[in-house]
């Protein structure tokens, strides 16, 4: 994952990494991948966001959608802790990345 020990990022880089927009987007994509690797987590995400599963890939190009992914994660403490543990980061890093990305994506209603 993004910040696990042994990765290409040193600890110093990892501390700085969550402060850039690009790295916040990378973390959000990794959070989405973490959600998608479990059918129950994915179903919960789709249910809470209302996005159609086939539209997710295209939506990842929108920074506001990525902010929404992190917002979803921040709204579920168990999910947040599981992701942070998996990624080897402090859960507060997810909140910092969320702040960097700005407003939350809202899907267009038909």
JOSULTA-V847609 format. One record per residue. RES is the residue in three letters. PHI is phi as a letter, one per 20 degrees, with the letter a starting at -180 (* if undefined). OMEGA is omega in whole degrees, 0 to 359 (999 if undefined). BURIAL is 1 if it has 24 or more other ideal C-beta (glycine too) atoms within 12 Angstrom, else 0. Layout:
BEGIN
res=RES phi=PHI omega=OMEGA burial=BURIAL
res=RES phi=PHI omega=OMEGA burial=BURIAL
END
This chain:
BEGIN
res=UNK phi=* omega=189 burial=1
res=UNK phi=f omega=187 burial=1
res=UNK phi=c omega=179 burial=1
res=UNK phi=f omega=178 burial=0
res=UNK phi=f omega=182 burial=0
res=UNK phi=n omega=178 burial=0
res=UNK phi=f omega=182 burial=0
res=UNK phi=f omega=178 burial=0
res=UNK phi=e omega=173 burial=1
res=UNK phi=f omega=179 burial=0
res=UNK phi=f omega=179 burial=0
res=UNK phi=f omega=179 burial=0
res=UNK phi=f omega=181 burial=0
res=UNK phi=f omega=179 burial=1
res=UNK phi=f omega=180 burial=0
res=UNK phi=f omega=188 burial=0
res=UNK phi=g omega=184 burial=1
res=UNK phi=f omega=180 burial=1
res=UNK phi=d omega=178 burial=0
res=UNK phi=d omega=181 burial=0
res=UNK phi=f omega=181 burial=0
res=UNK phi=g omega=181 burial=0
res=UNK phi=f omega=174 burial=1
res=UNK phi=f omega=177 burial=1
res=UNK phi=f omega=178 burial=1
res=UNK phi=f omega=179 burial=1
res=UNK phi=f omega=179 burial=1
res=UNK phi=f omega=177 burial=1
res=UNK phi=f omega=178 burial=1
res=UNK phi=f omega=176 burial=1
res=UNK phi=f omega=178 burial=1
res=UNK phi=f omega=177 burial=1
res=UNK phi=f omega=178 burial=1
res=UNK phi=f omega=178 burial=1
res=UNK phi=f omega=186 burial=1
res=UNK phi=f omega=182 burial=1
res=UNK phi=f omega=178 burial=0
res=UNK phi=c omega=186 burial=0
res=UNK phi=f omega=178 burial=0
res=UNK phi=f omega=178 burial=0
res=UNK phi=f omega=180 burial=1
res=UNK phi=f omega=179 burial=0
res=UNK phi=f omega=177 burial=0
res=UNK phi=f omega=179 burial=0
res=UNK phi=f omega=180 burial=1
res=UNK phi=f omega=180 burial=1
res=UNK phi=f omega=183 burial=0
res=UNK phi=f omega=181 burial=0
res=UNK phi=e omega=182 burial=1
res=UNK phi=n omega=180 burial=0
res=UNK phi=f omega=175 burial=1
res=UNK phi=f omega=182 burial=0
res=UNK phi=g omega=181 burial=0
res=UNK phi=f omega=182 burial=0
res=UNK phi=e omega=185 burial=0
res=UNK phi=f omega=183 burial=1
res=UNK phi=g omega=179 burial=0
res=UNK phi=f omega=182 burial=0
res=UNK phi=f omega=181 burial=1
res=UNK phi=f omega=177 burial=1
res=UNK phi=f omega=183 burial=0
res=UNK phi=e omega=180 burial=1
res=UNK phi=g omega=179 burial=1
res=UNK phi=f omega=175 burial=0
res=UNK phi=f omega=180 burial=1
res=UNK phi=f omega=175 burial=1
res=UNK phi=f omega=178 burial=1
res=UNK phi=f omega=176 burial=1
res=UNK phi=f omega=180 burial=1
res=UNK phi=f omega=177 burial=1
res=UNK phi=f omega=177 burial=1
res=UNK phi=g omega=181 burial=1
res=UNK phi=f omega=180 burial=1
res=UNK phi=f omega=179 burial=1
res=UNK phi=e omega=181 burial=0
res=UNK phi=c omega=186 burial=1
res=UNK phi=g omega=180 burial=0
res=UNK phi=f omega=178 burial=0
res=UNK phi=f omega=180 burial=1
res=UNK phi=g omega=181 burial=1
res=UNK phi=f omega=179 burial=0
res=UNK phi=f omega=179 burial=0
res=UNK phi=f omega=182 burial=1
res=UNK phi=g omega=178 burial=1
res=UNK phi=f omega=179 burial=0
res=UNK phi=f omega=182 burial=1
res=UNK phi=e omega=180 burial=1
res=UNK phi=m omega=180 burial=0
res=UNK phi=c omega=173 burial=1
res=UNK phi=f omega=179 burial=0
res=UNK phi=g omega=177 burial=1
res=UNK phi=f omega=177 burial=0
res=UNK phi=f omega=177 burial=1
res=UNK phi=f omega=178 burial=1
res=UNK phi=f omega=178 burial=1
res=UNK phi=f omega=179 burial=1
res=UNK phi=f omega=178 burial=1
res=UNK phi=f omega=179 burial=1
res=UNK phi=f omega=181 burial=0
res=UNK phi=f omega=184 burial=1
res=UNK phi=f omega=175 burial=1
res=UNK phi=n omega=189 burial=0
res=UNK phi=f omega=183 burial=0
res=UNK phi=e omega=178 burial=1
res=UNK phi=f omega=173 burial=1
res=UNK phi=c omega=183 burial=0
res=UNK phi=f omega=175 burial=0
res=UNK phi=f omega=177 burial=0
res=UNK phi=e omega=181 burial=0
res=UNK phi=f omega=999 burial=0
END
